[in-house]
């Protein structure tokens, strides 16, 4: 596209392993069964009760196995479970789209043993002190009991003692598009967390929440904690588990460099496509994450179904990614959240990975061409094994939590100018 762009000197790369705390549940299905069998949880489940299990859109490790084990445990107690998508406006804010999101995560009736009941219809259950109507999924509202299943982790747009987790799933996720839109209309970094907590307290009073299943993952995208939490304990445990999640969260262990290359972004990875807590590129006035000059995003995950929210954080992207964009899905997501309009903008678009990386390298300043410090990751969820450029090698060799596991090699592009997907 730009003539001599591909004459750019590309630095050599090497694979390194980043070492993080590795607390892990050895058998997720057995752990789910054990948690539901606890006396304080099992006594909440009545024979014959229709129970709505709330399932979100995130790519939680082994979520299909977790949901299957939960369904089986509830059936053994005599209950009749069914699955309800609880993902706000994701899936294009349609009932069918949300079923498709669950299918991409392995959550189908055949896989988990329970029907999926999907609708965008809601019930108004109250008002927040800010005047926002609090909505809740109609199918879940009419059930005999409700069980949210969600991952607890730091949020990408606000800070509070409750961020992503059971409280947010019950307010934003189970509120569907209407509820998410209503609460996001009052978004402010310092007020959104308290608003969600207040809304959760209203929902718990008005709906038959029995317990939640909280999941915390380690830095290697494995289940570190799976805990059944009774409705009366959700606020306390959601808060405590967030602290643990923050401790276990991965990061890029290089503080400053020049170029970050991300192979894939998607809604199954993060609400923002790529986690700003890792990338340092936030839609709101938050800080944290890595510091660098240029970001190249190369592709979308299949599981995001064309929702490219997050591509707008990049400085450059590829024609391959842009050709997969379902603009309606991303725009609906942005309209609902109200904070990420910039994240659906399409950045400079070039024909290949090679051109995208060349643009990123060429536009760095105060660095000799060919010596740029480059970090390449597959996704912001997969940081155990990454690639770095030769100029970062001395820093890697001196870092106690980084192990060099490969040999220096040139960036290897195929005949179309694209890289093979980075393994992890």
C-alpha positions as CSV (number, residue, x, y, z in Angstrom):
1,X,0.0,0.0,0.0
2,X,2.8,2.4,0.9
3,X,5.5,1.5,-1.5
4,X,8.7,1.0,0.6
5,X,6.8,0.3,3.8
6,X,7.9,-3.4,3.8
7,X,11.5,-2.3,3.6
8,X,11.2,-1.5,7.3
9,X,13.7,-3.5,9.3
10,X,11.9,-5.9,11.5
11,X,13.5,-6.9,14.8
12,X,14.3,-10.5,15.6
13,X,11.9,-12.1,18.2
14,X,12.3,-14.7,20.9
15,X,9.7,-16.6,22.9
16,X,9.7,-16.1,26.7
17,X,7.7,-17.6,29.5
18,X,6.3,-15.2,32.2
19,X,5.9,-16.9,35.6
20,X,2.9,-16.1,37.7
21,X,1.2,-17.6,40.8
22,X,-0.5,-20.8,39.7
23,X,-3.2,-21.6,42.2
24,X,-5.5,-24.0,40.3
25,X,-8.6,-26.1,40.8
26,X,-7.5,-29.6,39.6
27,X,-11.0,-30.9,38.7
28,X,-13.5,-28.1,38.0
29,X,-16.5,-30.5,37.8
30,X,-15.8,-32.2,41.0
31,X,-15.3,-28.8,42.7
32,X,-18.6,-27.5,41.5
33,X,-20.3,-30.7,42.8
34,X,-18.6,-30.2,46.1
35,X,-19.6,-26.6,46.4
36,X,-23.3,-27.3,45.6
37,X,-23.3,-30.2,48.1
38,X,-22.3,-28.0,51.0
39,X,-25.1,-28.0,53.6
40,X,-25.6,-24.2,53.4
41,X,-26.1,-24.3,49.6
42,X,-27.9,-27.6,49.0
43,X,-30.6,-26.7,51.5
44,X,-31.5,-23.7,49.3
45,X,-32.5,-26.0,46.4
46,X,-36.0,-27.5,46.7
47,X,-37.2,-30.5,44.7
48,X,-39.3,-29.5,41.6
49,X,-38.0,-25.9,41.7
50,X,-37.4,-24.3,38.3
51,X,-34.0,-22.7,38.6
52,X,-32.6,-20.1,36.2
53,X,-28.8,-20.3,35.8
54,X,-27.4,-17.1,34.5
55,X,-24.6,-17.4,31.9
56,X,-22.5,-14.6,30.6
57,X,-20.5,-14.0,27.4
58,X,-17.0,-14.2,28.7
59,X,-14.6,-16.9,27.7
60,X,-14.2,-18.5,31.1
61,X,-11.9,-21.5,31.2
62,X,-13.9,-24.7,31.2
63,X,-17.2,-22.8,31.4
64,X,-19.1,-25.6,29.6
65,X,-17.8,-28.2,32.1
66,X,-18.7,-25.8,35.0
67,X,-22.2,-25.3,33.7
68,X,-22.7,-29.0,33.0
69,X,-21.6,-29.9,36.6
70,X,-23.9,-27.3,38.1
71,X,-26.8,-28.6,36.1
72,X,-26.2,-32.1,37.2
73,X,-25.7,-31.2,40.8
74,X,-29.0,-29.3,40.8
75,X,-30.8,-32.2,39.1
76,X,-29.5,-34.6,41.7
77,X,-31.2,-32.3,44.3
78,X,-34.5,-32.6,42.4
79,X,-34.5,-29.2,40.8
80,X,-35.3,-28.4,37.1
81,X,-32.5,-26.0,35.9
82,X,-32.5,-24.0,32.7
83,X,-29.9,-21.5,31.2
84,X,-30.6,-17.8,30.8
85,X,-28.1,-15.6,28.9
86,X,-27.1,-12.7,31.1
87,X,-24.9,-10.5,29.0
88,X,-26.5,-7.1,28.6
89,X,-26.4,-6.1,25.0
90,X,-23.9,-8.6,23.7
91,X,-24.9,-10.9,20.8
92,X,-26.3,-7.9,19.0
93,X,-28.9,-7.5,21.7
94,X,-31.1,-10.2,20.2
95,X,-32.3,-13.4,21.8
96,X,-30.9,-15.5,18.9
97,X,-27.5,-13.6,19.0
98,X,-27.1,-14.4,22.7
99,X,-27.8,-18.1,22.2
100,X,-25.1,-18.0,19.5
101,X,-22.7,-16.4,21.9
102,X,-23.3,-19.2,24.5
103,X,-23.0,-21.8,21.7
104,X,-19.5,-20.5,20.8
105,X,-18.6,-21.0,24.5
106,X,-19.7,-24.6,24.4
107,X,-22.9,-23.9,26.3
108,X,-25.7,-25.7,24.5
109,X,-28.5,-27.9,25.8
110,X,-26.7,-31.0,24.5
111,X,-23.5,-30.1,26.2
112,X,-24.8,-28.9,29.6
113,X,-28.0,-30.9,29.9
114,X,-30.4,-28.0,30.3
115,X,-32.5,-25.9,27.9
116,X,-31.5,-22.4,27.0
117,X,-34.3,-19.9,27.4
118,X,-33.4,-16.6,25.7
119,X,-35.3,-13.4,25.5
120,X,-34.6,-9.7,25.7
121,X,-37.8,-9.1,27.7
122,X,-37.3,-7.6,31.1
123,X,-39.2,-6.7,34.2
124,X,-38.7,-3.3,36.0
125,X,-37.9,-4.2,39.6
126,X,-37.2,-0.8,41.1
127,X,-35.4,2.6,40.9
128,X,-31.9,3.6,41.9
129,X,-31.3,6.7,43.9
130,X,-30.0,8.3,40.7
131,X,-33.4,7.7,39.1
132,X,-32.4,4.9,36.8
133,X,-34.9,2.1,36.3
134,X,-33.5,-1.3,37.4
135,X,-34.5,-4.1,35.0
136,X,-34.1,-7.9,35.2
137,X,-34.6,-10.7,32.7
138,X,-38.2,-11.8,32.6
139,X,-37.5,-15.5,32.3
140,X,-35.2,-15.5,35.3
141,X,-37.6,-13.3,37.3
142,X,-40.4,-15.8,36.9
143,X,-38.2,-18.8,38.0
144,X,-38.4,-20.3,41.5
145,X,-34.8,-19.6,42.0
146,X,-31.8,-17.8,40.3
147,X,-28.2,-18.8,40.3
148,X,-25.7,-16.4,38.6
149,X,-22.4,-17.9,37.4
150,X,-19.6,-15.5,36.7
151,X,-15.9,-14.7,36.8
152,X,-14.7,-12.1,39.4
153,X,-12.0,-9.8,38.1
154,X,-11.0,-6.1,37.9
155,X,-13.2,-4.1,35.5
156,X,-11.9,-2.2,32.5
157,X,-13.7,1.2,33.1
158,X,-14.2,1.8,36.8
159,X,-12.8,1.0,40.2
160,X,-14.8,-0.1,43.3
161,X,-14.9,-2.9,45.8
162,X,-17.2,-4.7,43.4
163,X,-16.2,-4.6,39.7
164,X,-16.7,-7.6,37.3
165,X,-18.4,-10.4,39.2
166,X,-21.7,-11.6,40.6
167,X,-22.9,-8.1,41.5
168,X,-22.3,-6.8,38.0
169,X,-23.7,-9.9,36.4
170,X,-27.0,-9.5,38.3
171,X,-27.3,-5.8,37.4
172,X,-25.8,-5.3,34.0
173,X,-25.8,-8.8,32.6
174,X,-29.2,-9.9,33.7
175,X,-30.6,-6.5,33.0
176,X,-30.3,-7.3,29.3
177,X,-29.9,-4.4,26.9
178,X,-32.6,-2.3,28.5
179,X,-31.2,-2.6,32.0
180,X,-27.6,-2.1,30.9
181,X,-28.6,1.0,29.0
182,X,-30.5,2.4,31.9
183,X,-27.7,1.9,34.4
184,X,-24.9,3.0,32.1
185,X,-26.8,6.3,31.5
186,X,-25.6,7.2,35.0
187,X,-22.0,6.1,34.4
188,X,-19.2,8.0,36.2
189,X,-15.9,6.4,37.2
190,X,-16.4,7.2,40.9
191,X,-20.1,6.5,41.0
192,X,-20.8,3.5,38.8
193,X,-19.6,0.9,41.3
194,X,-21.9,2.2,44.1
195,X,-24.8,2.4,41.6
196,X,-24.3,-1.3,40.7
197,X,-24.1,-2.3,44.4
198,X,-27.3,-0.3,45.2
199,X,-29.1,-1.9,42.2
200,X,-27.9,-5.3,43.2
201,X,-29.5,-4.8,46.7
202,X,-32.8,-3.9,45.1
203,X,-32.6,-7.0,42.8
204,X,-31.9,-9.4,45.7
205,X,-34.9,-8.1,47.5
206,X,-37.2,-8.4,44.5
207,X,-36.0,-11.7,42.9
208,X,-35.5,-15.3,44.2
209,X,-31.7,-15.4,44.1
210,X,-30.6,-18.6,45.8
211,X,-26.8,-18.5,45.5
212,X,-24.1,-17.6,43.0
213,X,-21.2,-19.5,41.6
214,X,-18.1,-17.3,41.6
215,X,-15.0,-18.1,39.6
216,X,-11.6,-16.6,39.9
217,X,-9.0,-17.4,37.3
218,X,-5.2,-17.5,37.6
219,X,-2.8,-15.8,35.2
220,X,-2.8,-18.9,32.9
221,X,-6.6,-18.7,32.3
222,X,-7.3,-21.6,34.6
223,X,-9.8,-21.8,37.4
224,X,-8.1,-20.9,40.6
225,X,-11.2,-20.6,42.8
226,X,-14.8,-21.9,42.3
227,X,-17.0,-20.9,45.2
228,X,-20.8,-21.2,45.8
229,X,-22.0,-18.1,47.6
230,X,-25.4,-17.8,49.2
231,X,-27.4,-14.7,48.3
232,X,-26.8,-13.2,51.7
233,X,-23.1,-13.5,51.3
234,X,-22.6,-12.4,47.7
235,X,-21.7,-8.8,48.6
236,X,-19.1,-9.9,51.1
237,X,-17.5,-12.6,49.0
238,X,-17.7,-10.7,45.7
239,X,-15.6,-8.0,47.4
240,X,-13.1,-10.5,48.9
241,X,-12.7,-12.5,45.7
242,X,-12.0,-9.3,43.7
243,X,-9.0,-8.8,45.9
244,X,-7.8,-12.3,45.2
245,X,-8.5,-11.9,41.5
246,X,-6.3,-8.8,41.4
247,X,-3.5,-10.7,43.1
248,X,-3.7,-13.5,40.5
249,X,-4.1,-11.3,37.4
250,X,-1.4,-11.6,34.8
251,X,0.5,-8.6,33.3
252,X,3.2,-7.9,30.8
253,X,6.3,-7.9,32.9
254,X,8.1,-5.3,30.8
255,X,7.2,-1.8,32.1
256,X,8.2,0.2,29.0
257,X,8.7,-0.7,25.4
258,X,7.8,0.6,21.9
259,X,5.3,-1.6,20.2
260,X,2.6,-4.0,21.4
261,X,1.2,-6.5,18.9
262,X,-2.0,-8.4,19.8
263,X,-2.9,-11.3,17.6
264,X,-6.6,-11.3,18.6
265,X,-9.3,-9.4,20.4
266,X,-12.9,-10.3,21.2
267,X,-15.8,-10.0,23.6
268,X,-15.0,-13.5,24.9
269,X,-11.6,-12.1,26.0
270,X,-12.7,-8.9,27.6
271,X,-15.7,-6.5,27.6
272,X,-13.3,-4.1,25.7
273,X,-12.0,-6.8,23.3
274,X,-8.6,-6.6,25.0
275,X,-8.3,-5.9,28.7
276,X,-7.2,-2.2,29.3
277,X,-5.7,-3.3,32.6
278,X,-3.1,-5.1,30.4
279,X,-2.9,-2.8,27.4
280,X,-3.1,0.5,29.3
281,X,-5.5,1.8,26.8
282,X,-8.7,2.7,28.6
283,X,-12.0,4.1,27.3
284,X,-12.3,6.2,30.5
285,X,-9.9,8.3,32.5
286,X,-8.2,5.3,34.2
287,X,-4.6,4.5,34.4
288,X,-2.5,1.3,34.6
289,X,-1.0,-1.3,32.4
290,X,1.9,-1.2,30.1
291,X,3.5,2.0,28.6
292,X,4.5,1.9,25.0
293,X,4.2,4.0,21.8
294,X,2.2,1.9,19.3
295,X,-0.5,-0.8,19.4
296,X,-1.2,-3.1,16.4
297,X,-4.2,-5.4,16.6
298,X,-4.3,-8.1,13.9
299,X,-7.5,-10.1,14.1
300,X,-10.7,-11.0,15.9
301,X,-11.5,-14.2,17.8
302,X,-14.1,-16.5,16.2
303,X,-16.1,-16.4,19.4
304,X,-16.7,-12.6,19.2
305,X,-18.9,-13.1,16.1
306,X,-17.8,-9.9,14.4
307,X,-18.1,-7.7,17.5
308,X,-14.9,-5.7,17.1
309,X,-15.4,-3.4,20.1
310,X,-11.9,-2.6,21.2
311,X,-10.3,-2.2,17.8
312,X,-10.5,1.5,18.3
313,X,-7.8,1.4,20.9
314,X,-5.3,0.3,18.2
315,X,-3.1,2.6,16.2
316,X,-3.2,0.2,13.2
317,X,-5.1,-2.9,12.2
318,X,-5.5,-5.3,9.2
319,X,-7.9,-5.7,6.4
320,X,-8.5,-9.2,7.6
321,X,-9.9,-8.0,10.9
322,X,-12.0,-5.2,9.4
323,X,-13.5,-7.6,6.9
324,X,-14.9,-9.6,9.8
325,X,-16.6,-6.7,11.6
326,X,-20.3,-6.8,12.3
327,X,-20.8,-3.1,12.9
328,X,-24.3,-3.5,14.3
329,X,-23.1,-5.7,17.2
330,X,-20.2,-3.4,18.1
331,X,-22.3,-0.2,17.7
332,X,-25.1,-1.6,19.9
333,X,-22.6,-2.6,22.5
334,X,-21.1,1.0,22.4
335,X,-24.5,2.7,22.5
336,X,-25.5,0.6,25.5
337,X,-22.3,1.1,27.5
338,X,-22.0,4.8,26.5
339,X,-18.3,4.9,27.5
340,X,-16.7,3.2,24.6
341,X,-17.7,5.0,21.4
342,X,-14.0,5.5,20.6
343,X,-13.4,1.8,20.9
344,X,-15.6,1.0,17.8
345,X,-13.7,3.4,15.6
346,X,-11.7,1.7,12.9
347,X,-8.0,2.7,13.0
348,X,-5.5,2.9,10.1
349,X,-6.2,-0.3,8.1
350,X,-3.5,-2.0,6.0
351,X,-3.4,-5.2,4.0
352,X,-1.5,-7.6,6.2
353,X,0.1,-8.3,9.6
354,X,3.5,-7.3,8.1
355,X,2.2,-3.9,7.0
356,X,0.5,-3.3,10.3
357,X,3.7,-4.1,12.3
358,X,5.7,-2.0,9.8
359,X,3.4,1.0,10.4
360,X,3.8,0.6,14.2
361,X,7.6,0.4,13.9
362,X,7.9,3.2,11.4
363,X,5.9,5.6,13.6
364,X,7.9,5.1,16.8
365,X,10.1,8.0,17.8
366,X,13.4,8.3,19.5
367,X,14.5,4.8,18.6
368,X,16.9,3.5,16.0
369,X,15.1,1.5,13.3
370,X,15.5,-2.2,13.9
371,X,16.1,-1.9,17.6
372,X,12.5,-1.2,18.7
373,X,11.4,-3.0,21.8
374,X,8.4,-5.1,20.7
375,X,6.1,-7.3,22.7
376,X,3.7,-9.7,20.9
377,X,0.8,-11.5,22.8
378,X,-1.9,-13.8,21.5
379,X,-4.7,-12.2,23.7
380,X,-4.8,-10.3,27.0
381,X,-6.0,-13.5,28.7
382,X,-2.9,-15.5,27.5
383,X,0.3,-14.0,28.9
384,X,2.1,-17.0,30.1
385,X,4.1,-17.3,26.9
386,X,4.7,-14.3,24.7
387,X,7.3,-13.0,22.2
388,X,9.7,-10.2,22.7
389,X,12.2,-8.5,20.4
390,X,16.0,-8.8,20.7
391,X,16.4,-5.4,22.4
392,X,14.3,-6.7,25.3
393,X,16.3,-9.8,25.8
394,X,18.8,-8.4,28.4
395,X,15.9,-7.3,30.5
396,X,14.2,-10.7,30.2
397,X,17.4,-12.5,31.2
398,X,17.8,-10.4,34.4
399,X,14.1,-10.8,35.4
400,X,13.5,-13.6,38.0
401,X,9.9,-14.2,36.7
402,X,10.8,-14.4,33.0
403,X,12.3,-17.5,31.3
404,X,13.7,-17.4,27.8
405,X,12.4,-20.6,26.1
406,X,13.2,-20.1,22.5
407,X,15.9,-18.9,20.1
408,X,16.0,-15.6,18.3
409,X,14.3,-15.7,14.9
410,X,13.1,-13.3,12.3
411,X,9.4,-12.4,12.2
412,X,8.0,-15.1,9.9
413,X,5.3,-13.9,7.5
414,X,3.5,-16.1,5.0
415,X,3.0,-15.3,1.4
416,X,0.0,-13.1,2.3
417,X,2.2,-11.2,4.8
418,X,0.5,-12.7,7.9
419,X,2.0,-14.3,11.0
420,X,0.9,-17.7,12.3
421,X,-1.1,-17.4,15.5
422,X,1.1,-17.2,18.6
423,X,0.8,-20.3,20.7
424,X,0.7,-20.2,24.5
